[in-house]
């Protein structure tokens, strides 16, 4: 359900933009985002903080877009969300040496501490780069190009980054056939 809640507003935004206009797309994304969160609450499903933040940003920036009839607000929303993601990852690392990526993947993947630090930093930098890239595309190109970039460009870049991270993490993974060192015997 979380995946549907994350992707359905984007799909609706794209379809409505291509068939109507930016304002219908923005309204549709707001309505579907609100409905998905309401449905998740009604079904008793957990809603994480980033989903609430994303909902708040789409309502505020989408609302400003509709109220002021100015598409710059909806174009700024992804940059602000990416910037927030980057800060959420890097600030705890810098202040408390806490790697949120490690906490998110707790129990699923084991990596050495330096690998978690690098992975966390890489994700933060990726989000900062995506924020800057979105801002550039939103201001330097037409709305048509920005919408295509928002849907396909960001998806492609994110998938490429995920694959690169998987390759990086794969260097530290133990194969099933490798025996665990016996920690009970002392030399």
N, CA, C and O atoms as a DFTB+ gen file, in Angstrom:
748 C
 N C O
     1  1       0.826      -1.191       0.000
     2  2       0.000       0.000       0.000
     3  2       0.873       1.259       0.000
     4  3       0.527       2.259      -0.629
     5  1       2.004       1.204       0.707
     6  2       2.912       2.353       0.747
     7  2       3.400       2.693      -0.660
     8  3       3.452       3.862      -1.041
     9  1       3.754       1.667      -1.424
    10  2       4.219       1.885      -2.789
    11  2       3.137       2.554      -3.635
    12  3       3.416       3.468      -4.411
    13  1       1.916       2.091      -3.476
    14  2       0.790       2.682      -4.205
    15  2       0.591       4.136      -3.775
    16  3       0.352       5.007      -4.612
    17  1       0.689       4.394      -2.478
    18  2       0.524       5.761      -1.965
    19  2       1.618       6.685      -2.477
    20  3       1.387       7.879      -2.668
    21  1       2.809       6.139      -2.700
    22  2       3.917       6.951      -3.189
    23  2       3.821       7.211      -4.700
    24  3       4.188       8.289      -5.168
    25  1       3.337       6.239      -5.449
    26  2       3.381       6.335      -6.913
    27  2       2.088       6.807      -7.560
    28  3       2.136       7.455      -8.606
    29  1       0.948       6.508      -6.982
    30  2      -0.325       6.867      -7.611
    31  2      -0.480       8.383      -7.826
    32  3      -0.931       8.789      -8.897
    33  1      -0.125       9.228      -6.856
    34  2      -0.226      10.669      -7.126
    35  2       0.670      11.121      -8.287
    36  3       0.289      12.002      -9.058
    37  1       1.847      10.524      -8.410
    38  2       2.751      10.887      -9.502
    39  2       2.166      10.470     -10.848
    40  3       2.217      11.233     -11.813
    41  1       1.614       9.266     -10.915
    42  2       1.003       8.786     -12.159
    43  2      -0.185       9.683     -12.530
    44  3      -0.347      10.071     -13.686
    45  1      -1.008      10.000     -11.531
    46  2      -2.160      10.868     -11.787
    47  2      -1.697      12.248     -12.259
    48  3      -2.283      12.824     -13.176
    49  1      -0.650      12.771     -11.635
    50  2      -0.110      14.067     -12.032
    51  2       0.307      14.037     -13.499
    52  3      -0.031      14.937     -14.267
    53  1       1.037      13.003     -13.876
    54  2       1.530      12.886     -15.250
    55  2       0.377      12.786     -16.251
    56  3       0.349      13.503     -17.251
    57  1      -0.568      11.893     -15.973
    58  2      -1.691      11.685     -16.897
    59  2      -2.530      12.948     -17.021
    60  3      -2.895      13.351     -18.125
    61  1      -2.834      13.570     -15.893
    62  2      -3.648      14.789     -15.936
    63  2      -2.908      15.943     -16.605
    64  3      -3.522      16.755     -17.298
    65  1      -1.620      16.018     -16.407
    66  2      -0.858      17.072     -17.093
    67  2      -0.919      16.878     -18.606
    68  3      -1.160      17.822     -19.358
    69  1      -0.696      15.636     -19.037
    70  2      -0.664      15.359     -20.477
    71  2      -2.043      15.490     -21.127
    72  3      -2.139      15.786     -22.319
    73  1      -3.114      15.271     -20.350
    74  2      -4.459      15.321     -20.936
    75  2      -5.206      16.624     -20.669
    76  3      -6.109      16.989     -21.422
    77  1      -4.829      17.332     -19.592
    78  2      -5.540      18.579     -19.279
    79  2      -4.517      19.713     -19.180
    80  3      -4.205      20.359     -20.180
    81  1      -3.995      19.953     -17.971
    82  2      -2.981      20.995     -17.783
    83  2      -2.315      20.835     -16.414
    84  3      -2.644      19.923     -15.656
    85  1      -1.384      21.724     -16.113
    86  2      -0.613      21.653     -14.868
    87  2      -1.500      21.834     -13.640
    88  3      -1.224      21.257     -12.588
    89  1      -2.549      22.620     -13.763
    90  2      -3.409      22.891     -12.624
    91  2      -4.309      21.700     -12.301
    92  3      -4.522      21.382     -11.132
    93  1      -4.829      21.051     -13.321
    94  2      -5.605      19.829     -13.095
    95  2      -4.697      18.739     -12.533
    96  3      -5.097      17.980     -11.650
    97  1      -3.483      18.667     -13.048
    98  2      -2.516      17.676     -12.561
    99  2      -2.189      17.909     -11.092
   100  3      -2.117      16.963     -10.308
   101  1      -1.995      19.154     -10.728
   102  2      -1.682      19.501      -9.342
   103  2      -2.861      19.163      -8.431
   104  3      -2.676      18.567      -7.370
   105  1      -4.067      19.541      -8.841
   106  2      -5.261      19.239      -8.046
   107  2      -5.434      17.720      -7.891
   108  3      -5.747      17.230      -6.806
   109  1      -5.228      16.995      -8.974
   110  2      -5.346      15.542      -8.917
   111  2      -4.327      14.919      -7.973
   112  3      -4.659      14.009      -7.213
   113  1      -3.091      15.402      -8.016
   114  2      -2.055      14.876      -7.133
   115  2      -2.387      15.154      -5.668
   116  3      -2.159      14.307      -4.804
   117  1      -2.925      16.337      -5.392
   118  2      -3.323      16.669      -4.015
   119  2      -4.437      15.738      -3.549
   120  3      -4.347      15.144      -2.475
   121  1      -5.477      15.614      -4.353
   122  2      -6.634      14.797      -3.971
   123  2      -6.230      13.340      -3.768
   124  3      -6.620      12.721      -2.778
   125  1      -5.456      12.791      -4.694
   126  2      -5.069      11.383      -4.571
   127  2      -4.132      11.182      -3.389
   128  3      -4.222      10.159      -2.710
   129  1      -3.239      12.124      -3.124
   130  2      -2.361      12.020      -1.958
   131  2      -3.181      12.000      -0.677
   132  3      -2.938      11.180       0.209
   133  1      -4.150      12.901      -0.580
   134  2      -5.017      12.941       0.604
   135  2      -5.824      11.650       0.743
   136  3      -5.950      11.102       1.838
   137  1      -6.368      11.170      -0.376
   138  2      -7.161       9.928      -0.331
   139  2      -6.306       8.719       0.072
   140  3      -6.764       7.864       0.829
   141  1      -5.083       8.646      -0.423
   142  2      -4.221       7.509      -0.094
   143  2      -3.854       7.509       1.399
   144  3      -3.858       6.458       2.040
   145  1      -3.544       8.671       1.937
   146  2      -3.224       8.755       3.365
   147  2      -4.468       8.428       4.186
   148  3      -4.377       7.715       5.186
   149  1      -5.619       8.937       3.777
   150  2      -6.866       8.625       4.488
   151  2      -7.159       7.128       4.443
   152  3      -7.569       6.547       5.448
   153  1      -6.955       6.510       3.300
   154  2      -7.178       5.069       3.166
   155  2      -6.220       4.268       4.046
   156  3      -6.617       3.289       4.678
   157  1      -4.974       4.687       4.081
   158  2      -4.005       3.997       4.932
   159  2      -4.391       4.134       6.403
   160  3      -4.289       3.167       7.158
   161  1      -4.827       5.304       6.814
   162  2      -5.255       5.496       8.211
   163  2      -6.481       4.650       8.511
   164  3      -6.560       4.011       9.560
   165  1      -7.432       4.646       7.595
   166  2      -8.662       3.891       7.780
   167  2      -8.380       2.402       7.921
   168  3      -9.033       1.708       8.700
   169  1      -7.391       1.911       7.151
   170  2      -7.024       0.490       7.214
   171  2      -6.059       0.188       8.359
   172  3      -5.681      -0.965       8.566
   173  1      -5.664       1.212       9.098
   174  2      -4.776       1.024      10.234
   175  2      -3.332       0.753       9.845
   176  3      -2.574       0.177      10.625
   177  1      -2.945       1.165       8.642
   178  2      -1.584       0.947       8.172
   179  2      -0.667       2.057       8.664
   180  3      -1.103       3.196       8.831
   181  1       0.596       1.734       8.895
   182  2       1.514       2.781       9.358
   183  2       1.806       3.792       8.246
   184  3       1.920       3.440       7.071
   185  1       1.922       5.037       8.649
   186  2       2.271       6.111       7.722
   187  2       3.549       6.727       8.266
   188  3       3.564       7.268       9.372
   189  1       4.624       6.642       7.485
   190  2       5.899       7.136       8.014
   191  2       5.980       8.654       7.911
   192  3       5.194       9.293       7.213
   193  1       6.949       9.209       8.623
   194  2       7.097      10.673       8.702
   195  2       7.286      11.308       7.333
   196  3       6.748      12.380       7.057
   197  1       8.051      10.643       6.478
   198  2       8.299      11.226       5.164
   199  2       7.027      11.275       4.318
   200  3       6.879      12.167       3.483
   201  1       6.116      10.338       4.520
   202  2       4.843      10.395       3.796
   203  2       4.021      11.598       4.271
   204  3       3.385      12.279       3.467
   205  1       4.040      11.850       5.585
   206  2       3.334      13.022       6.112
   207  2       3.957      14.307       5.573
   208  3       3.245      15.234       5.187
   209  1       5.280      14.357       5.548
   210  2       5.969      15.546       5.045
   211  2       5.659      15.756       3.564
   212  3       5.379      16.874       3.131
   213  1       5.712      14.675       2.799
   214  2       5.405      14.765       1.374
   215  2       3.968      15.246       1.165
   216  3       3.702      16.072       0.292
   217  1       3.051      14.725       1.970
   218  2       1.659      15.166       1.888
   219  2       1.553      16.658       2.204
   220  3       0.875      17.405       1.499
   221  1       2.228      17.078       3.268
   222  2       2.202      18.498       3.626
   223  2       2.739      19.380       2.513
   224  3       2.171      20.430       2.210
   225  1       3.840      18.946       1.905
   226  2       4.429      19.743       0.825
   227  2       3.523      19.811      -0.399
   228  3       3.393      20.868      -1.016
   229  1       2.894      18.688      -0.754
   230  2       2.023      18.717      -1.930
   231  2       0.790      19.572      -1.669
   232  3       0.317      20.277      -2.560
   233  1       0.272      19.509      -0.446
   234  2      -0.906      20.331      -0.131
   235  2      -0.529      21.817      -0.121
   236  3      -1.239      22.642      -0.697
   237  1       0.586      22.156       0.532
   238  2       0.989      23.566       0.630
   239  2       1.428      24.115      -0.733
   240  3       0.917      25.138      -1.189
   241  1       2.373      23.430      -1.374
   242  2       2.886      23.956      -2.647
   243  2       1.904      23.764      -3.788
   244  3       1.804      24.613      -4.674
   245  1       1.181      22.658      -3.771
   246  2       0.137      22.468      -4.772
   247  2      -0.997      23.468      -4.574
   248  3      -1.533      24.025      -5.532
   249  1      -1.350      23.681      -3.303
   250  2      -2.388      24.671      -3.001
   251  2      -1.978      26.063      -3.458
   252  3      -2.791      26.802      -4.014
   253  1      -0.714      26.424      -3.225
   254  2      -0.220      27.735      -3.672
   255  2      -0.247      27.826      -5.196
   256  3      -0.569      28.872      -5.758
   257  1       0.093      26.720      -5.858
   258  2       0.045      26.694      -7.320
   259  2      -1.371      26.966      -7.815
   260  3      -1.577      27.755      -8.737
   261  1      -2.341      26.303      -7.190
   262  2      -3.726      26.459      -7.621
   263  2      -4.276      27.838      -7.251
   264  3      -4.916      28.495      -8.072
   265  1      -4.028      28.265      -6.035
   266  2      -4.564      29.535      -5.558
   267  2      -3.986      30.722      -6.323
   268  3      -4.712      31.644      -6.694
   269  1      -2.683      30.690      -6.553
   270  2      -2.010      31.805      -7.225
   271  2      -1.894      31.622      -8.737
   272  3      -1.438      32.514      -9.452
   273  1      -2.322      30.431      -9.212
   274  2      -2.194      30.098     -10.635
   275  2      -0.756      30.321     -11.107
   276  3      -0.504      30.950     -12.135
   277  1       0.182      29.779     -10.312
   278  2       1.612      29.931     -10.579
   279  2       2.287      28.571     -10.424
   280  3       2.414      28.060      -9.311
   281  1       2.716      27.991     -11.532
   282  2       3.284      26.641     -11.521
   283  2       4.653      26.553     -10.850
   284  3       5.138      25.449     -10.598
   285  1       5.275      27.667     -10.561
   286  2       6.594      27.634      -9.908
   287  2       6.538      26.935      -8.551
   288  3       7.517      26.314      -8.136
   289  1       5.415      27.029      -7.866
   290  2       5.312      26.407      -6.541
   291  2       5.358      24.883      -6.631
   292  3       6.071      24.237      -5.863
   293  1       4.603      24.310      -7.562
   294  2       4.604      22.849      -7.688
   295  2       5.946      22.359      -8.221
   296  3       6.372      21.248      -7.905
   297  1       6.605      23.174      -9.021
   298  2       7.924      22.799      -9.531
   299  2       8.984      22.819      -8.419
   300  3       9.967      22.080      -8.484
   301  1       8.786      23.654      -7.416
   302  2       9.740      23.742      -6.307
   303  2       9.584      22.590      -5.313
   304  3      10.531      22.253      -4.603
   305  1       8.410      21.994      -5.260
   306  2       8.130      20.947      -4.267
   307  2       9.127      19.798      -4.307
   308  3       9.623      19.426      -3.244
   309  1       9.463      19.199      -5.467
   310  2      10.435      18.098      -5.451
   311  2      11.802      18.521      -4.912
   312  3      12.443      17.757      -4.190
   313  1      12.250      19.721      -5.254
   314  2      13.549      20.184      -4.752
   315  2      13.537      20.289      -3.239
   316  3      14.497      19.893      -2.578
   317  1      12.458      20.818      -2.690
   318  2      12.372      20.932      -1.232
   319  2      12.319      19.558      -0.571
   320  3      12.925      19.351       0.480
   321  1      11.601      18.626      -1.177
   322  2      11.518      17.279      -0.618
   323  2      12.877      16.582      -0.676
   324  3      13.290      15.952       0.297
   325  1      13.569      16.690      -1.802
   326  2      14.913      16.107      -1.914
   327  2      15.884      16.749      -0.924
   328  3      16.694      16.063      -0.300
   329  1      15.795      18.056      -0.792
   330  2      16.655      18.760       0.162
   331  2      16.388      18.259       1.584
   332  3      17.321      18.039       2.357
   333  1      15.133      18.084       1.912
   334  2      14.769      17.579       3.236
   335  2      15.294      16.162       3.443
   336  3      15.836      15.856       4.505
   337  1      15.140      15.294       2.444
   338  2      15.673      13.931       2.537
   339  2      17.175      13.962       2.802
   340  3      17.673      13.249       3.673
   341  1      17.889      14.788       2.048
   342  2      19.331      14.892       2.225
   343  2      19.699      15.349       3.624
   344  3      20.610      14.800       4.244
   345  1      18.989      16.357       4.122
   346  2      19.268      16.861       5.473
   347  2      18.947      15.826       6.545
   348  3      19.688      15.677       7.517
   349  1      17.846      15.118       6.361
   350  2      17.460      14.082       7.329
   351  2      18.545      13.008       7.420
   352  3      18.767      12.446       8.492
   353  1      19.207      12.724       6.330
   354  2      20.276      11.725       6.336
   355  2      21.596      12.273       6.869
   356  3      22.272      11.600       7.648
   357  1      21.968      13.473       6.465
   358  2      23.325      13.951       6.769
   359  2      23.436      14.600       8.151
   360  3      24.479      14.474       8.792
   361  1      22.414      15.277       8.623
   362  2      22.521      15.973       9.910
   363  2      22.771      14.993      11.064
   364  3      23.689      15.231      11.849
   365  1      22.010      13.913      11.205
   366  2      22.316      12.979      12.298
   367  2      23.714      12.365      12.174
   368  3      24.369      12.088      13.178
   369  1      24.155      12.159      10.951
   370  2      25.489      11.596      10.744
   371  2      26.554      12.583      11.228
   372  3      27.524      12.188      11.877
   373  1      26.373      13.843      10.916
   374  2      27.359      14.851      11.302
   375  2      27.323      15.165      12.800
   376  3      28.364      15.378      13.420
   377  1      26.124      15.191      13.371
   378  2      26.001      15.571      14.780
   379  2      26.185      14.417      15.750
   380  3      26.795      14.586      16.806
   381  1      25.662      13.242      15.403
   382  2      25.655      12.121      16.347
   383  2      26.307      10.857      15.815
   384  3      26.323       9.826      16.488
   385  1      26.843      10.939      14.610
   386  2      27.414       9.757      13.953
   387  2      26.393       8.620      13.819
   388  3      26.726       7.441      13.946
   389  1      25.172       9.001      13.566
   390  2      24.089       8.049      13.347
   391  2      23.838       7.971      11.858
   392  3      23.676       8.996      11.196
   393  1      23.805       6.762      11.327
   394  2      23.574       6.541       9.894
   395  2      22.146       6.017       9.722
   396  3      21.869       4.843       9.971
   397  1      21.260       6.890       9.301
   398  2      19.852       6.497       9.191
   399  2      19.626       5.414       8.150
   400  3      18.697       4.617       8.281
   401  1      20.457       5.372       7.126
   402  2      20.337       4.301       6.131
   403  2      20.512       2.950       6.824
   404  3      19.793       1.998       6.523
   405  1      21.458       2.869       7.743
   406  2      21.675       1.631       8.485
   407  2      20.445       1.287       9.318
   408  3      20.043       0.125       9.379
   409  1      19.850       2.281       9.955
   410  2      18.649       2.042      10.769
   411  2      17.482       1.578       9.900
   412  3      16.705       0.713      10.306
   413  1      17.361       2.157       8.701
   414  2      16.278       1.769       7.805
   415  2      16.425       0.336       7.307
   416  3      15.433      -0.345       7.050
   417  1      17.666      -0.115       7.175
   418  2      17.925      -1.460       6.658
   419  2      18.283      -2.444       7.773
   420  3      18.803      -3.529       7.510
   421  1      18.004      -2.063       8.999
   422  2      18.380      -2.876      10.154
   423  2      17.915      -4.322      10.003
   424  3      16.752      -4.602       9.715
   425  1      18.861      -5.221      10.208
   426  2      18.560      -6.642      10.181
   427  2      18.525      -7.261       8.797
   428  3      18.585      -8.485       8.678
   429  1      18.430      -6.463       7.753
   430  2      18.351      -7.007       6.405
   431  2      19.712      -7.122       5.747
   432  3      19.956      -8.031       4.954
   433  1      20.604      -6.184       6.087
   434  2      21.927      -6.149       5.470
   435  2      22.948      -5.856       6.555
   436  3      22.723      -5.013       7.423
   437  1      24.059      -6.551       6.498
   438  2      25.153      -6.281       7.426
   439  2      26.322      -5.704       6.638
   440  3      26.806      -6.300       5.676
   441  1      26.760      -4.531       7.073
   442  2      27.896      -3.863       6.453
   443  2      28.810      -3.343       7.563
   444  3      28.353      -3.099       8.680
   445  1      30.082      -3.176       7.264
   446  2      30.965      -2.555       8.258
   447  2      30.597      -1.076       8.443
   448  3      29.967      -0.468       7.576
   449  1      30.999      -0.512       9.582
   450  2      30.632       0.869       9.927
   451  2      31.048       1.869       8.849
   452  3      30.282       2.777       8.525
   453  1      32.243       1.717       8.294
   454  2      32.686       2.674       7.272
   455  2      31.825       2.593       6.010
   456  3      31.629       3.597       5.325
   457  1      31.318       1.412       5.706
   458  2      30.451       1.257       4.528
   459  2      29.106       1.943       4.769
   460  3      28.568       2.577       3.861
   461  1      28.557       1.824       5.977
   462  2      27.306       2.511       6.293
   463  2      27.492       4.023       6.203
   464  3      26.625       4.725       5.683
   465  1      28.612       4.526       6.705
   466  2      28.890       5.965       6.662
   467  2      28.937       6.451       5.208
   468  3      28.343       7.472       4.861
   469  1      29.646       5.705       4.376
   470  2      29.760       6.086       2.974
   471  2      28.411       5.994       2.257
   472  3      28.067       6.864       1.456
   473  1      27.665       4.951       2.545
   474  2      26.355       4.764       1.934
   475  2      25.404       5.891       2.335
   476  3      24.702       6.448       1.491
   477  1      25.384       6.220       3.614
   478  2      24.536       7.298       4.116
   479  2      24.920       8.633       3.467
   480  3      24.053       9.399       3.047
   481  1      26.224       8.901       3.392
   482  2      26.709      10.136       2.769
   483  2      26.344      10.171       1.291
   484  3      25.920      11.205       0.775
   485  1      26.508       9.049       0.618
   486  2      26.191       8.987      -0.816
   487  2      24.717       9.292      -1.059
   488  3      24.381      10.032      -1.984
   489  1      23.837       8.729      -0.237
   490  2      22.412       9.002      -0.407
   491  2      22.097      10.470      -0.134
   492  3      21.316      11.079      -0.864
   493  1      22.693      11.040       0.902
   494  2      22.460      12.460       1.191
   495  2      22.918      13.320       0.015
   496  3      22.198      14.224      -0.410
   497  1      24.100      13.046      -0.508
   498  2      24.617      13.812      -1.646
   499  2      23.754      13.613      -2.888
   500  3      23.537      14.551      -3.655
   501  1      23.264      12.395      -3.084
   502  2      22.365      12.123      -4.203
   503  2      21.113      12.998      -4.093
   504  3      20.691      13.602      -5.079
   505  1      20.524      13.067      -2.907
   506  2      19.323      13.876      -2.737
   507  2      19.618      15.368      -2.933
   508  3      18.803      16.087      -3.513
   509  1      20.764      15.834      -2.459
   510  2      21.125      17.239      -2.685
   511  2      21.302      17.507      -4.187
   512  3      20.876      18.547      -4.689
   513  1      21.921      16.581      -4.885
   514  2      22.110      16.729      -6.331
   515  2      20.758      16.717      -7.050
   516  3      20.541      17.493      -7.981
   517  1      19.864      15.849      -6.625
   518  2      18.534      15.796      -7.244
   519  2      17.758      17.080      -6.995
   520  3      17.023      17.539      -7.869
   521  1      17.913      17.666      -5.810
   522  2      17.255      18.943      -5.514
   523  2      17.753      20.023      -6.467
   524  3      16.964      20.784      -7.027
   525  1      19.068      20.081      -6.643
   526  2      19.649      21.084      -7.539
   527  2      19.244      20.824      -8.990
   528  3      18.923      21.756      -9.726
   529  1      19.261      19.567      -9.390
   530  2      18.900      19.217     -10.767
   531  2      17.446      19.567     -11.053
   532  3      17.139      20.121     -12.109
   533  1      16.549      19.251     -10.126
   534  2      15.138      19.603     -10.310
   535  2      14.975      21.115     -10.423
   536  3      14.239      21.599     -11.283
   537  1      15.654      21.857      -9.562
   538  2      15.553      23.323      -9.611
   539  2      16.042      23.853     -10.949
   540  3      15.448      24.772     -11.513
   541  1      17.113      23.281     -11.451
   542  2      17.648      23.716     -12.741
   543  2      16.683      23.409     -13.879
   544  3      16.388      24.278     -14.700
   545  1      16.191      22.172     -13.929
   546  2      15.263      21.793     -15.002
   547  2      13.984      22.624     -14.909
   548  3      13.443      23.048     -15.930
   549  1      13.500      22.856     -13.690
   550  2      12.263      23.629     -13.505
   551  2      12.398      25.068     -13.972
   552  3      11.432      25.659     -14.454
   553  1      13.590      25.635     -13.834
   554  2      13.758      27.044     -14.201
   555  2      14.325      27.250     -15.613
   556  3      14.090      28.288     -16.230
   557  1      15.059      26.274     -16.114
   558  2      15.735      26.456     -17.401
   559  2      14.962      25.891     -18.587
   560  3      15.270      26.212     -19.735
   561  1      13.972      25.060     -18.324
   562  2      13.270      24.385     -19.412
   563  2      11.765      24.597     -19.295
   564  3      11.274      25.136     -18.303
   565  1      11.049      24.166     -20.318
   566  2       9.592      24.300     -20.341
   567  2       8.952      23.364     -19.310
   568  3       9.580      22.433     -18.806
   569  1       7.705      23.642     -19.024
   570  2       6.960      22.792     -18.094
   571  2       6.832      21.375     -18.651
   572  3       6.897      20.410     -17.890
   573  1       6.654      21.235     -19.957
   574  2       6.594      19.898     -20.571
   575  2       7.849      19.093     -20.262
   576  3       7.768      17.929     -19.869
   577  1       8.992      19.709     -20.441
   578  2      10.255      19.014     -20.173
   579  2      10.390      18.726     -18.691
   580  3      10.852      17.649     -18.315
   581  1       9.994      19.674     -17.830
   582  2      10.088      19.440     -16.392
   583  2       9.209      18.266     -15.960
   584  3       9.641      17.437     -15.159
   585  1       7.994      18.186     -16.474
   586  2       7.099      17.074     -16.100
   587  2       7.707      15.739     -16.539
   588  3       7.708      14.778     -15.770
   589  1       8.217      15.674     -17.758
   590  2       8.854      14.440     -18.221
   591  2      10.071      14.099     -17.355
   592  3      10.285      12.937     -17.010
   593  1      10.857      15.108     -17.009
   594  2      12.007      14.876     -16.130
   595  2      11.547      14.397     -14.757
   596  3      12.120      13.459     -14.203
   597  1      10.519      15.034     -14.208
   598  2      10.007      14.666     -12.875
   599  2       9.570      13.207     -12.841
   600  3       9.824      12.504     -11.863
   601  1       8.928      12.761     -13.879
   602  2       8.411      11.390     -13.897
   603  2       9.483      10.391     -14.344
   604  3       9.717       9.395     -13.660
   605  1      10.123      10.639     -15.461
   606  2      11.032       9.646     -16.021
   607  2      12.502       9.892     -15.674
   608  3      13.241       8.945     -15.405
   609  1      12.919      11.129     -15.679
   610  2      14.312      11.444     -15.383
   611  2      14.686      11.106     -13.954
   612  3      15.709      10.470     -13.699
   613  1      13.848      11.538     -13.026
   614  2      14.169      11.251     -11.619
   615  2      14.082       9.758     -11.327
   616  3      14.871       9.226     -10.545
   617  1      13.123       9.083     -11.956
   618  2      13.010       7.631     -11.775
   619  2      14.248       6.928     -12.321
   620  3      14.807       6.055     -11.656
   621  1      14.679       7.296     -13.519
   622  2      15.862       6.674     -14.121
   623  2      17.118       6.934     -13.312
   624  3      17.917       6.024     -13.092
   625  1      17.301       8.174     -12.865
   626  2      18.477       8.494     -12.058
   627  2      18.460       7.752     -10.720
   628  3      19.494       7.274     -10.252
   629  1      17.289       7.664     -10.120
   630  2      17.178       6.952      -8.846
   631  2      17.467       5.466      -9.027
   632  3      18.183       4.874      -8.219
   633  1      16.926       4.866     -10.066
   634  2      17.196       3.441     -10.314
   635  2      18.679       3.201     -10.576
   636  3      19.249       2.235     -10.070
   637  1      19.300       4.059     -11.352
   638  2      20.738       3.922     -11.611
   639  2      21.534       4.048     -10.314
   640  3      22.498       3.313     -10.098
   641  1      21.137       4.964      -9.468
   642  2      21.827       5.153      -8.195
   643  2      21.630       3.941      -7.284
   644  3      22.567       3.509      -6.613
   645  1      20.424       3.396      -7.261
   646  2      20.148       2.204      -6.449
   647  2      21.005       1.029      -6.930
   648  3      21.563       0.295      -6.114
   649  1      21.111       0.851      -8.232
   650  2      21.944      -0.233      -8.777
   651  2      23.405      -0.018      -8.375
   652  3      24.087      -0.963      -7.977
   653  1      23.879       1.214      -8.479
   654  2      25.263       1.508      -8.072
   655  2      25.470       1.213      -6.591
   656  3      26.513       0.692      -6.196
   657  1      24.484       1.544      -5.782
   658  2      24.593       1.263      -4.341
   659  2      24.572      -0.242      -4.073
   660  3      25.277      -0.725      -3.187
   661  1      23.776      -0.974      -4.827
   662  2      23.725      -2.432      -4.660
   663  2      25.071      -3.059      -5.021
   664  3      25.539      -3.974      -4.343
   665  1      25.683      -2.565      -6.085
   666  2      27.008      -3.064      -6.470
   667  2      28.011      -2.758      -5.356
   668  3      28.818      -3.612      -4.990
   669  1      27.958      -1.544      -4.825
   670  2      28.850      -1.167      -3.730
   671  2      28.633      -2.064      -2.513
   672  3      29.597      -2.571      -1.939
   673  1      27.380      -2.263      -2.117
   674  2      27.093      -3.091      -0.940
   675  2      27.463      -4.545      -1.186
   676  3      27.837      -5.257      -0.255
   677  1      27.360      -4.989      -2.432
   678  2      27.696      -6.362      -2.764
   679  2      29.134      -6.718      -2.442
   680  3      29.449      -7.883      -2.203
   681  1      30.002      -5.729      -2.434
   682  2      31.408      -5.978      -2.093
   683  2      31.557      -6.473      -0.663
   684  3      32.537      -7.145      -0.340
   685  1      30.606      -6.154       0.189
   686  2      30.700      -6.494       1.604
   687  2      29.840      -7.683       2.003
   688  3      29.889      -8.133       3.147
   689  1      29.064      -8.183       1.076
   690  2      28.154      -9.286       1.395
   691  2      28.906     -10.604       1.441
   692  3      29.825     -10.843       0.657
   693  1      28.502     -11.447       2.368
   694  2      29.075     -12.788       2.486
   695  2      28.214     -13.732       1.672
   696  3      26.986     -13.644       1.690
   697  1      28.857     -14.618       0.971
   698  2      28.077     -15.594       0.204
   699  2      27.557     -16.651       1.164
   700  3      28.094     -16.841       2.255
   701  1      26.506     -17.332       0.740
   702  2      25.880     -18.365       1.581
   703  2      26.848     -19.502       1.878
   704  3      26.750     -20.153       2.918
   705  1      27.796     -19.742       0.951
   706  2      28.699     -20.879       1.128
   707  2      29.880     -20.565       2.051
   708  3      30.583     -21.473       2.493
   709  1      30.094     -19.277       2.339
   710  2      31.199     -18.924       3.231
   711  2      30.818     -19.274       4.658
   712  3      29.791     -18.816       5.156
   713  1      31.625     -20.072       5.310
   714  2      31.288     -20.388       6.706
   715  2      31.580     -19.188       7.597
   716  3      32.519     -18.426       7.367
   717  1      30.744     -19.046       8.621
   718  2      30.962     -18.011       9.610
   719  2      32.154     -18.384      10.457
   720  3      32.325     -19.555      10.794
   721  1      32.993     -17.407      10.816
   722  2      34.119     -17.736      11.690
   723  2      33.577     -18.156      13.057
   724  3      32.595     -17.606      13.555
   725  1      34.244     -19.138      13.640
   726  2      33.826     -19.640      14.947
   727  2      34.285     -18.645      16.007
   728  3      35.480     -18.483      16.255
   729  1      33.314     -17.987      16.624
   730  2      33.632     -16.971      17.614
   731  2      33.758     -17.545      19.004
   732  3      34.206     -16.864      19.927
   733  1      33.362     -18.804      19.158
   734  2      33.416     -19.398      20.495
   735  2      34.797     -19.898      20.865
   736  3      35.138     -19.951      22.047
   737  1      35.597     -20.266      19.877
   738  2      36.934     -20.772      20.200
   739  2      37.897     -19.611      20.310
   740  3      37.830     -18.659      19.534
   741  1      38.783     -19.694      21.267
   742  2      39.775     -18.648      21.484
   743  2      41.121     -19.148      21.024
   744  3      41.439     -20.317      21.240
   745  1      41.940     -18.298      20.387
   746  2      43.243     -18.745      19.896
   747  2      44.231     -19.014      21.010
   748  3      45.370     -19.397      20.745
